[in-house]
């Protein structure tokens, strides 16, 4: 299984980011063919009350790398890529991992 993790930094306007991510971007992610699971988590403040380094964590699970590549090459993947500038205006870090 392949997992794509995206960590989004604290956005300038958290309410606007959250609204767009949840109402527009999330349905586009969920429409990807071959997607096994999709999780979104909002971080909590540090123990001292300071905002966490990251605001949102997105995790997309695919059966394998080929399924992920096919999903991203699909029309649904193209729609997701077209919306990416609306969320990537907030700095993000992406990583792939293999779950054994």
GIMO-V120549 format. One record per residue. N is the residue number from 1. RES is the residue in one letter. PHI is phi in whole degrees, 0 to 359 (none if undefined). Layout:
<<N,RES,PHI> <N,RES,PHI>>
//
This chain:
<<1,X,none> <2,X,248> <3,X,238> <4,X,258> <5,X,248> <6,X,235> <7,X,253> <8,X,259> <9,X,294> <10,X,297> <11,X,283> <12,X,298> <13,X,234> <14,X,299> <15,X,297> <16,X,294> <17,X,299> <18,X,300> <19,X,300> <20,X,294> <21,X,299> <22,X,283> <23,X,270> <24,X,245> <25,X,289> <26,X,302> <27,X,300> <28,X,292> <29,X,297> <30,X,298> <31,X,279> <32,X,299> <33,X,292> <34,X,85> <35,X,291> <36,X,278> <37,X,203> <38,X,220> <39,X,232> <40,X,236> <41,X,227> <42,X,263> <43,X,286> <44,X,254> <45,X,300> <46,X,297> <47,X,301> <48,X,272> <49,X,92> <50,X,288> <51,X,300> <52,X,294> <53,X,300> <54,X,248> <55,X,265> <56,X,219> <57,X,239> <58,X,246> <59,X,230> <60,X,246> <61,X,248> <62,X,232> <63,X,300> <64,X,197> <65,X,297> <66,X,296> <67,X,295> <68,X,294> <69,X,297> <70,X,296> <71,X,297> <72,X,289> <73,X,272> <74,X,282> <75,X,302> <76,X,293> <77,X,295> <78,X,295> <79,X,294> <80,X,296> <81,X,298> <82,X,295> <83,X,273> <84,X,308> <85,X,302> <86,X,286> <87,X,248> <88,X,277> <89,X,293> <90,X,269> <91,X,304> <92,X,216> <93,X,234> <94,X,242> <95,X,210> <96,X,256> <97,X,219> <98,X,251> <99,X,262> <100,X,257>>
//
